[in-house]
Amino acid sequence: MNIIFDISPLSTALFTVAMPLLAFLYQAIIGKKDSTGLVATIAIGVSFICSLLTFLKVWNNAPLTSEIEWFTIGQSTFTVGIILNNLTSLMLFLVSTIAVPVHIYSKSYMQGDAGIHRYWMYLSLFCFAMLGLVIMNNLLLMYIFWELVGFASYLLIGFWFTKESAVQANKKAFLVNRIGDLGFLIGIAIVYSQFGTLNLVSLFETGGLIDLTTVEYGLWVSPHNSMDASWLTIAGISFFLGAMAKSAQFPLHVWLPDAMEGPTSVSSLIHAATMVAAGVFLMSTLFPLFNETVLLMITIIGSITAITAAYFALAQYDIKKILAFSTISQLGYMMVGIGIGTWDAAMFHLLTHAFFKCLLFLCAGAVIHEMSHLKAHSQADFDPQDLRNMGGLRQYMPQTCILMVIASLALAGFPLTSGYLSKDSIIISAFEWASTHGPIFQIVPIALIIVSILTSFYIGRLIFKAFFGTLRIKHLVGSLTSLGESPKLMLWPMYFLGICCFFPLFSINPISYHDSWVMDGLLVDYPYEANHTAHLVIPLVLTIGALSAWIVAWRWYVQGLYPLNAHSFANRLSLNQGYLNQFNEKVIVSGVLHLSKLSYWLDRNIVDGFIHIFTRFIQHLAHFSHWVDKNIVDGLVNAVGKIALILGNFARSAQNGKLQTYLYSVFLLVIVGLIYLLLR
C-alpha cells in the first residue's frame, strides 16, 4: 500500500488519462469481436483509482508541473506537459468518478444494441479527451483536446446514425461548436502575439506574465502587460465565445436539447462532467485574463441563459429535453459565478451538479428503458420519452422514483442536499456583488432567485407527471407485466450517485457553503464584503419558493387543477424554445442558403460571364492575329520570295551559253547607252 501512495502524482495523472486511450485503441482494433465493454469499464475504473491518488496527493499542496520539448519555431519552443493543482486535480477526479457509474450503467442499458462495440470505443475516446483537457499545461494542447472532446461528442450524439434526427443533431452540435472553437483559436492567437507563450504556468504563476497577485476582480494591472485595453477585451470575449458554445450559453445553446438523440447514458456524461463542463473549467482557468468588461458580459449572458432555459423547460414533454434545459440553466448559474468574480463558487456548483444531474439522466434512462420494453411488448405506438404517456410509475419503479426525487431535491436546492450549498454560494455572492455595483445590478440576483423557483417547479412537474397519478396509456398497452424496476446493474450506479447528492460529501455544515472543503481549496478573495443578512434571508426565500413551487406543481399535475390554457402564447413560447430554432432556420440558415445562391448566381453570371467574355475576346484576337500572320506577314515574306525568284529566273536566262543571246544583250546595252547619252 505504501508503494502505491509513493507513486508520483504526475505518474498517476498520466495513467488516469492513458487508460481510456488504451481502451479506445483496443476496441478500435478488436472491433465486434468484443462487445462486452469489460476492457473499457476496467480502464475507467483504473483511471478512477489513479485520479483519486492524484487528488489526495495534490489537493491543498504545492502545484506540480512536468513538460518535455515538443517543437521549435524560430525562438519559440513549444512543450507537451501537464499541470496539477487544486483545480485540475479536482476536475480529473470528478470526470473519472462520474464516468465509472456511467460505464457500469451502460453495460445493462446498451445491452443488445447492434453497434455496442462502437459505443465503448467512442465512450473511451470521450473520457480520454476530457481527462486530457483538464490537465494540459498550455493553451495549444488544451485546444487540441477541446477539439477532440467535440469530435467524440459528435460521434456519440449521432451514435444511432440510421435515425435522421440523430444525424441532424450531431451535425448541429458540431457546427455550433465550430463557432466557439473559432473564438478559442482567436484568443490563443492574441495571447501568443502579446506574450510569446501559451504556457499556463508562465502566464499565471506568481510573478508570471499575468501575475495573480496583481489581479483584482479581473482588472489586469500586471506590469508585464503592454496589450491595448481593446485587445484585452477582444481576447477575453474570444475565449468566452469558446465557452459559450461548449457550455451551451444563450444563444449558442440550441445544440444541447437536440443532443438528446444520443443514448441516455451518453447524455448523462455530457451534461454532468465532460463536454458542457469544459467551458466552465476554461473560464475558471483563464479568469485572471478577464477585465471588468468581459466579466460583466459573462454575467449578463449567464443570467439570460439561466432564466430563458428555465422558462423553456416549463412546457417541455420530452423527459430528456426538460433535463437538457435544466443543464443549460445551471450552466448559466456557473457562468454568473465566474462573471461576478466567484469562480470557486462556480466550480463548487459544477461539482455538485455533476452528481445530481448524472443521476437525473440515469433515472430518466431507466424510465425510458422500461417504457421502451412496454412499447415493444404491447406493440403499441407511443413515444417512450413523452411525459404525457407516463404516470403512476412509482408503483412499478419505486427505487427509481426515490432516487429521482433525491436528485430533483438537490437540483431544486432543498436543505440537506448538495445543491442547496452550491446554489446558495452563487446567489448570495451575486447579491453581495450587486450591492457594491448599484441598484440596477440587483437584476442579476433577483433573476437567479426566480430561476431557482422555476427550477423547482419544472423538476417537480417532471416527477409528478412521470411517477404519480395513473399510467395514461394503460388503455393502449393492456397488460403491464413487462413494466418493472430497472436491472441491478443500472440501479447500483444510481444508488452511488444518490448518496453523493447529500451535503456530507461536500461540507460538514449542511447550511453553510463556507465550510465546504471545495470552497476552502479553491479559495478566492472576493472584492466585496459579506452581507450576513443575505446569508440568512436568501436561503429562506429559496426554500420557501421551492416548497411553494412543488405544492403548485402537485395541485396542477397530480390533483388535476391546472388553471392555464395549454395553447396560450406563453405556453407555446416555452414549448417551442422561444422559437429560436425557427428563427435560426428562417433567418440564419435560410439567409446563408440565399447568400450561397446569390454567390452561385454571381459566380455563374458575373464572374464566369466576365471570364467567358474575356475568353471570346482572346479567341477573336487570336483569330485576327492568325489572319494578320497568314495574310500580311506571310504574304509579305512570300512576295519578297517571289520577286527574288523572278529576278533570279531573269538573271539566269541571260546566262544560257548561246552566242546570239550574248550579242543581243550587248546590242541592247549599246542602244540603252546611246539613248541615255542622247537624253543627257
MOPE-V69410 format. One record per backbone hydrogen bond with DSSP energy under -0.5 kcal/mol. CO is the residue of the C=O (numbers start at 1). NH is the residue of the N-H. Records with the same first field share a line. If there is no record, write none. Layout:
# MOPE-V69410
CO=NH ; NH
This chain:
# MOPE-V69410
1=5
2=6
4=7
8=11 ; 12
9=13
10=14
11=15
12=16
13=17
14=18
15=19
16=20
17=21
18=22
19=23
20=24
21=25
22=26
23=27
24=28
25=29
26=30
27=31
30=33
31=34
37=41
38=42
39=43
40=44
41=45
42=46
43=47
44=48
45=49
46=50
47=51
48=52
49=53
50=54
51=55
52=56
53=57
54=58
55=59
58=61
64=84
66=82
68=80
71=78
73=76
76=73 ; 78
78=70 ; 71
79=81
80=68
81=137
82=66
83=85
84=64
85=89
86=90
87=91
88=92
89=93
90=94
91=95
92=96
93=97
94=98
95=99
96=100
97=101
98=102
99=103
100=104
101=105
102=106
103=107
104=107 ; 108
105=108 ; 109
106=110
108=111
110=113
113=116
115=118 ; 119
116=120
117=121
118=122
119=123
120=124
121=125
122=126
123=127
124=128
125=129
126=130
127=131
128=132
129=133
130=134
131=135
132=135 ; 136
133=136
135=83
137=200 ; 201
138=142
139=143
140=144
141=145
142=146
143=147
144=148
145=149
146=150
147=151
148=152
149=153
150=154
151=155
152=156
153=157
154=158
156=159
159=161
160=163
162=164
163=167
164=168
165=169
166=170
167=171
168=172
169=173
170=174
171=175
172=176
173=177
174=178
175=179
176=179 ; 180
177=181
178=182
179=183
180=184
181=185
182=186
183=187
184=188
185=189
186=190
187=191
188=192
189=193
190=194
191=195
192=196
198=139
199=203
200=204
201=205
202=209
203=210
204=212
205=208
209=211
211=214
212=215
214=216 ; 221
215=217
216=219
218=220
219=216 ; 221
222=225
228=232
229=233
230=234
231=235
232=236
233=237
234=238
235=239
236=240
237=241
238=242
239=243
240=244
241=245
242=246
243=247
244=249
245=248
249=252
251=254
253=256 ; 257
254=258
255=259
257=260
258=261
259=262
263=266 ; 267
264=268
265=269
266=270
267=271
268=272
269=273 ; 274
270=276
274=278
275=278 ; 279
276=280
277=281
278=282
279=283
280=284
281=285
282=286
284=287
286=289
287=290
291=295
292=296
293=297
294=298
295=299
296=300
297=301
298=302
299=303
300=304
301=305
302=306
303=307
304=308
305=309
306=310
307=311
308=312
309=313
310=314
311=314
312=315
313=316
317=319 ; 387
318=322
319=323
320=324
321=325
322=326
323=327
324=328
325=329
326=330
327=331
328=332
329=333
330=334
331=335
332=336
333=337
334=338
335=339
336=340
337=342
338=341
341=343
342=345 ; 346
343=347
344=348
345=349
346=350
347=351
348=352
349=353
350=354
351=355
352=355 ; 356
353=357
354=358
355=359
356=360
357=361
358=362
359=363
360=364
361=365
362=366
363=367
364=368
365=369
366=370
367=371
368=372
369=373
370=374
371=375
372=376
373=377
374=378
375=379 ; 380
380=382
382=384
383=386
385=319
386=389
387=390
390=472
392=395
393=396 ; 397
397=401
398=402
399=403
400=404
401=405
402=406
403=407
404=408
405=409
406=410
407=411
408=412
409=413 ; 414
414=417 ; 420
416=503
417=421
418=422
419=423
420=424
421=425
422=426
423=427
424=428
425=429
426=430
427=431
428=432
429=433
430=434
431=435
432=436
433=436 ; 437
434=437 ; 438
438=441
439=442
440=443
441=444 ; 445
442=446
443=447
444=448
445=449
446=450
447=451
448=452
449=453
450=454
451=455
452=456
453=457
454=458
455=459
456=460
457=461
458=462
459=463
460=464
461=465
462=466
463=467
464=468
466=391 ; 393
467=394
468=392
471=474
473=476 ; 477
474=478
477=479
480=483
482=484
487=490 ; 491
488=492
490=494
491=495
492=496
493=497
494=498
495=499
496=500
498=501
499=502
501=418
502=505
503=506 ; 507
506=517 ; 518
508=510
509=512
510=416
512=515
513=516
515=508
516=520
517=521
518=522
520=523
524=526
530=532
531=535
532=536
533=536 ; 537
534=538 ; 539
536=540
537=541
538=542
539=543
540=544
541=545
542=546
543=547
544=548
545=549
546=550
547=551
548=552
549=553
550=554
551=555
552=556
553=557
554=558 ; 559
555=561
556=562
564=566
565=568
568=572
569=573
570=574
571=575
572=576
573=578
574=577
576=579
577=580
579=583
580=584
581=585
582=586
583=587 ; 588
584=589
585=590
587=591
588=592
589=593
590=594
591=595
592=596
593=597
594=598
595=599
596=600
597=601
598=602
599=603
600=604
601=605 ; 606
602=606 ; 607
603=608
606=610
607=611
608=612
609=613
610=614
611=615
612=616
613=617
614=618
615=619
616=620
617=621
618=622
619=623
620=624
621=625
622=626
623=627
624=628
625=629
626=630
627=631 ; 632
628=632 ; 633
629=634
632=636
633=637
634=638
635=639
636=640
637=641
638=642
639=643
640=644
641=645
642=646
643=647
644=648
645=649
646=650
647=651
648=652
649=653
650=654
652=655
658=662
659=663
660=664
661=665
662=666
663=667
664=668
665=669
666=670
667=671
668=672
669=673
670=674
671=675
672=676
673=677
674=678
675=679
676=680
